[in-house]
């Protein structure tokens, strides 16, 4: 009766995107969480990515990727599938001697170990029609890739040992999201920052991607900007409008919806190569920088609501991104 249990677990995860969704999957499937960690001094900027890979060719394994945003290095730690033990009740997963949840991580890797706690999380709002940032697309069973935001912003306490050096993360800021499905898109732009040089609680995430859809394709996007207790949401499913341009080292994104307009300019910077999923196999590569900057300007009914520049920004520009550009930016 495992099949029935797996169906029940997947239904529970549908309404709780943070949780593991891959119950019963054994081929052409991946799932991973992106745990961003920045200490109070901003000396350490890390992304820790635990996940599971069920390849189309039967090559299956669990993994933890670590991106050191300051040193621009990445490492990939592989585990047997059996080492990945997720909970069917909530987002909680053991991966060997490592542990991940929305409130705590425990790491026991060769160059990275220790325990961190997360406080005052800001989860993405959930409704009956939109259980997460995917909106009603979360209910579509044939999407190539699904996305979730576990917490837009939270405070960190604890200590990690990084390459043998104790790093105090007390007062640091974190962010957490996740992906699951078959493959990453053929082209995407993604950016994220929590450091806008202000005492206000701020967090920006923008994702634009090429989406396969019933024999055709479209450019889909999801974005959120957290300003204190207010979350400004722009997405394909909310009827927002998107404009994208690429410069030599810049990405320009404009999002408009119901009296709101947000302009984003991201400046590319040095990064490192991460592995990404293709038909479940972790055989793709994407360069991610955590040294980028993102400048935003948010207006409401024509009045300036917020303007600032985010540091320690994660930035990915991957695949044939020219197809994501607005027609005017492509000379059409």
Protein Blocks (a to p, Z undefined) as FASTA:
>chain_A
ZZmmmmmmmmmmmmmmkbcfkgoiaghpacddddddddfkomaccdddddddddfkopac
dddddddfklopacdddddfklpccdfkbccddehjaccdfkbccdddfklgcddddehi
acddddfklgbfnlmmlmpmkbfbdcddfbfbdcdeddddeehiacdfehiacddddded
jbdcfbdcddddfbeoiabdcddddddddddeehiacddddddddehjaccdddfklopa
cdddddfkbccddddeehiacdddddddddddddddeehiacbccdddfkbccdddddee
hiafbdcddehiacddehjfklmpcfklnoZZ
